[in-house]
Amino acid sequence: MKIELRHIHKHFGPVHANDDITLTIPSGSIFGLLGENGAGKSTLMKILSGYFHPDAGEIRVNGSPVVLHSPADAIRFGIGMLHQDPMDFPPMRVIDNFMVGYPEGLTLPRAAARAALESISARFGFTLDPDAFVGSLTVGERQQLEIARLLWLGAQVLIFDEPTTGISAQQKEKLFAALRRLAEAGKTVIFVTHKLEEVQILCDQVAVLRAGKVVGQTRAPYDLDALVRMMFGKAVSKGQRTSAPLGDVVLQIKRLAVEDIRLRIAGVNLEVREGEVIGLAGMEGSGQRHLLRACAGLVRPVEGEIWVDGENLTGKGYHEFMRRGVAYVPAARLEEGLVPTLTLMEHVILADEQRGLVIDRQTALEKTRDRIATFNIRGRPNLPVESLSGGNQQRALLALLRPGLRLILMEHPTRGLDMESAIWVWETLKRRCREERTAIFFMSSDLEEILHYSDRILVFFSGQVSEPIPAEGTTTEQLGQLIGGRGFPSGKEVQP
């Protein structure tokens, strides 16, 4: 199915999110849409999928103009979108989520739906239990469910908005294999990303957006340096590894065990010092999140102890950990980190310590403007957070962290951020390590991020946790082997 976007314009107040964009996306191809955070990529795709209506311009499907008033309209024309944050219902079962949006009457063909889900899963190598609750799935499995649902609803054009954010390298390989099979079957795949290496290995051609405009288009093979210059208007480099001088022990974990119905990790011992950055590496669902949440008081350990600044906080709740200077930044921004419908200023009011019974809204407004400027958030104080792009939501989360924290626990800290933004975030975090003596404990699916910014690394595999290994001197290949269980630092090799 051939898609044409002609002279698309979209404004949000004074922000010109899409500025006269014209693109042609051929059928049966994987078309990359590349750009920095806030470049207008997601807005353009939401217009194509019926979530937004353009202020001006035209959409053509196979040469015929169409008007899309809603996502339901878009799916009737064969266009479906998989968003950065999963659009599903975690308390419901997989089969019930799969059937959401079924268009024909009130009687849902449950048996036929189950058969279709199993058939699509087998075809694309998905691992979906129809009777499992969606809340128990990993991000990668939730993506698989959404792809299957869109295919069942008849999607011929599938839009993927930053789909590799927060999934493991192994899940990314499965996703890319599925996208290639979709293109081979004649589907049109639009792949929205800010990651150059993903464009290089996956996309047949790419268009680059900057500040709401198309600044260039090219086909494979790609000149990555030229793509960076198109994205940012300049060359961008990560710079050298840096470490802060280490101080006293901030976090002490003793013989810790955490479990849920799917996994148990046990016998974890670790000391994290002031100024230190500890990275957690492993396939998604290997226990990294369990450990982080236990260290924030969000999950109670079944064994062992957690000490912060010499005080035993085992079994205490999150508010007690917060009072001790511990902050937690979740990967699920709109589900756990931010409050949809509340504005940026209201988030600042909630995050800051309040004095007295009356909120000083003028002071809050000034603080919000200052943080918008400091963190380069593309938004205004009175904008609801859900209206921001994913990258700007991530910047907003980081802007809400109070000064003087002892320990920051983070899931995928640069999730959804382009290269320049990710570098800036880590420069800001490392400055906290140097100047405020803050310790950082984080998980990431990006092995290069873990190696470049960590001092030490814990590797998770099949319920096991390694002894800390130094990040400096470890390669991505070595770390990838450890994550797969080969040469695992538990003293014996673990076969996957």
TARA-V164975 format. One record per run of one state. SS is the DSSP state (~ for helix, > for strand, _ for the rest). FROM is the first residue (numbers start at 1). LEN is the number of residues. If there is no record, write none. Layout:
ss={SS/SS}
from={FROM/FROM}
len={LEN/LEN}
//
This chain:
ss={_/>/_/>/_/>/_/~/_/>/_/>/_/~/_/>/_/>/~/_/~/_/>/~/_/~/_/>/_/~/_/>/_/~/_/>/_/>/_/~/_/>/_/>/_/>/_/~/_/>/_/>/_/~/_/>/_/~/_/>/~/_/~/_/>/~/_/~/_/>/_/~/_/>/_/~/_/>/_/>/_/>/_/~/_}
from={1/3/13/15/26/30/36/41/49/56/62/64/67/71/77/79/83/93/94/99/110/125/133/134/137/139/153/157/162/169/185/188/194/196/203/205/211/213/220/224/233/249/260/264/274/277/283/288/296/303/309/311/313/318/324/326/330/333/338/343/344/352/361/375/384/385/388/390/400/407/412/419/436/439/444/447/454/456/462/464/466/469/471/476/484}
len={2/10/2/11/4/6/5/8/7/6/2/3/4/6/2/4/10/1/5/11/15/8/1/3/2/14/4/5/7/16/3/6/2/7/2/6/2/7/4/9/16/11/4/10/3/6/5/8/7/6/2/2/5/6/2/4/3/5/5/1/8/9/14/9/1/3/2/10/7/5/7/17/3/5/3/7/2/6/2/2/3/2/5/8/13}
//
